[in-house]
Amino acid sequence: MSFGGHGDPAAQRPAPRPSPAASSPYQPPAAAQPSPLTGQSPQSYATQLAQPSPAQPSLAQPQYAQQPQYVQPQNYPQTASTPISPVYGSVLAQRPEHHGAVAYDAYTPPAPVQAVPALPVPSAKGRHASVWAFGALGFVLLGLIAYFVWALGPAASMIGMVLALVPLTIVFFGVFFIDRWEPEPKSLVAFAIAWGAIASVGLALVVDLLLTLLLGQRSDDLTAVLQAPMVEETAKGLGVFLIFVMARRSFDGPIDGIVYGALVGAGFAFTENIQYFAISLIEGGAPDLTVTFVLRGLMSPFAHAMFTSVTGFAIGLAARRGASAARALGFGAVGVLGAMALHALWNGSSMIGNFFVLYLVLQVPLFVGFIVVIILLRKEEARLTYARLSDYATAGWFTPQEVSMLATPAGRRVGLRWASGLRGDRRPIMRGFIKDATTLASVRQRIITGRDPLATQDEQVLLQRTHAAREALLAV
């Protein structure tokens, strides 16, 4: 809708660069000793790993130019067998046997669960949104607030904003489910939503104003089917491309592109919904507002997210192949065309014939197809993660069984279930282990494509972190 009217994803970079499946000049650093977790399936993880012995070998510490130094816990004298008398604030609070000279043995609590020590993190350079970008969006936001208050009034705008939070939350949780194992940096998530909600809307309003001054009032149907898809998808796609330029080290492939595109689209729909909800309240009161909220907020919350995801998918393909910014822009342009076509089809179907019939026979199948594509891409992402972690298994950092546990949904569930049964519930450590291993696979992919000069540094950090996580999981 317009503000002026109504209404083989993981393919490798082509030659001369080698593909991930082929032999590469780069090989992961070899572990000094093989992993101690050999010959185990994820199901036997609990049985065999829950009882480590002092003689059990451990994975050798990775070799670095300078090893980090950790403070070792001090060995305090044990007083478990030393008779002591407890101290109470009142004689009445003492147990009966302590009213005399009877003493008792002090209770010795169990040793605390070993946690992952403080470790270095991968370099943040090229992984976050620029502060200056947020500053520019702040100025545009002030203009948008003034526009809504002037055009719709503060009360209607506030009610519209509260209701618009509902579809935004629905989309956000959907995106979180897609991206939960390797979440994007929070600054990029915030920038994507802000770009869609602020910059894309501002650009659409400015273009609509200019077209009105040049061409006068246009047909509502023409605006919905042509102007809205062209202007809005171009503005939203520009935001996805800016994320690629600012933080290409956090833009690894099609799934990342879909995530960023969906967030930009969700931000745009949030601000657009404020306008639609407020206008419905002003013109038709609560009944019209209810209908608009059901149609836009509950029946089609993913519409804009789905459109812009097409652009993100195209830029994600370029990122997976190690493309330059110029080449990624070309991929993005093709994606924008696809987003425009999908947007025009969606808007047009809502204007022809019975809305509910077309919703069931056209819009619902489009959404189901979108979900199927997401599932297939996630499987491909898991396959690539498995392949890259297998490279480290060959070098001795992981066993094949650990790769299955870290790279497959079923293995992750088994690993988390096993970690929950350990003393102290070590699921947080296991989640960190899975997250770092997944990131490590992405880092190796960037090393293979040669598009990240800092990838080898990240590799060393992540190998150290996964080693420390395993040590913490196996601690007695």
Number of C-alpha atoms within 10 A of each C-alpha: 23 23 22 21 17 14 16 8 18 21 13 21 20 11 7 6 14 15 17 20 10 7 10 12 7 10 14 19 15 15 20 14 15 19 19 17 19 12 10 17 18 20 15 15 18 18 11 12 16 18 12 12 11 8 6 8 13 16 19 15 14 18 13 10 6 6 9 9 6 9 6 6 6 6 6 6 6 8 12 12 11 11 12 13 13 12 9 10 7 7 11 9 11 13 10 10 10 14 12 7 8 11 14 14 13 14 9 10 7 6 7 9 15 17 15 18 12 10 13 13 13 17 13 13 12 18 20 20 22 15 10 9 13 16 11 11 17 15 11 16 18 11 12 19 14 12 12 18 14 11 14 18 14 15 11 20 22 17 14 26 19 12 18 24 16 16 21 25 14 15 22 21 12 15 18 14 11 18 16 12 19 16 17 18 14 11 14 20 20 15 27 28 25 22 27 33 25 26 25 26 27 21 17 23 18 13 17 20 15 12 15 13 10 9 9 10 12 13 11 16 15 12 21 25 23 19 25 25 26 21 19 29 28 23 23 34 29 22 26 31 25 18 24 28 18 18 19 21 23 23 26 24 25 28 24 25 28 29 29 33 33 32 33 35 33 30 31 28 27 29 22 20 24 22 21 21 28 27 20 20 21 14 10 12 12 13 11 15 21 15 13 20 22 12 13 18 23 13 15 17 23 22 23 29 27 25 29 36 33 28 33 34 25 25 35 33 27 30 31 23 24 26 18 14 17 10 14 22 21 14 22 26 19 15 24 29 17 19 27 25 17 20 26 20 15 23 22 15 18 18 14 9 9 10 12 12 12 16 17 11 10 15 22 14 12 17 15 11 12 15 13 12 12 16 13 13 19 16 14 17 19 18 14 19 23 20 18 25 27 21 18 23 21 16 19 21 28 26 23 21 19 24 25 20 23 29 26 16 14 12 19 21 14 20 24 19 17 22 23 15 13 17 14 11 16 20 18 13 21 24 18 16 23 23 19 24 25 21 22 24 24 26 23 25 25 22 21 24 21 15 18 17 11 17 22 15 12 20 21 19 21 25 20 19 22 23 21 20 23 17 16 19 23 16 17 16
